[in-house]
Amino acid sequence: MCDPVTMAVVSVANAGMQYKQQKAQAKARYAQQKRQNELAKKNAQQRYASAGLKIRQELKKSAQADLRGTLKARKARATYIAGAGDAGGLAISGSTNALLANYYRTEGNYKTAIQNNMGINISQYERNLEAIQFGQESQSTYLTPPDSKMLFATQAFNVANTYMSLEFQRQNAGLQTRKEKKQQTNSVSQTYKDGYI
């Protein structure tokens, strides 16, 4: 068995090296976690921008379709009214009114269909935003900054555990522990001081 002092020095040196290594690993792990969260955030921002662009394009397309439909309906009504007026200058009759109402109804149905489609697109856009947020949360990781105090305490406990293990081995081998040796030395010193020897 080695000298107890040498064992203690080796144990402390080993604990110091482990402390430095674990601290470096903790710092590296923390940096990796921060990088992962940055990537998740950047990915979410790109997906938000893409979803926003898509919904703006859909809104613009919907507005253009609505305008085209309105212009087409106005032109059709104007053509019909002009044709009905040219037919002898008669006032618009009941059947003519019904046909004109049909033009308005068709235009209304077209605009309602466009609005319904846009409502579906907006609803899908909102679900996509929720999915993007969930994706960012699932790609992100919890940040665990290095805890030097905890690492130091762990290594101190490891040194103490090694020391206690060595003392236990001595005791099992029938050798005196440091405490027993000190007590014996103190006892002899006290006996000497008291003048018994």
Disulfide bonds with the S-S distance in Angstrom:
none
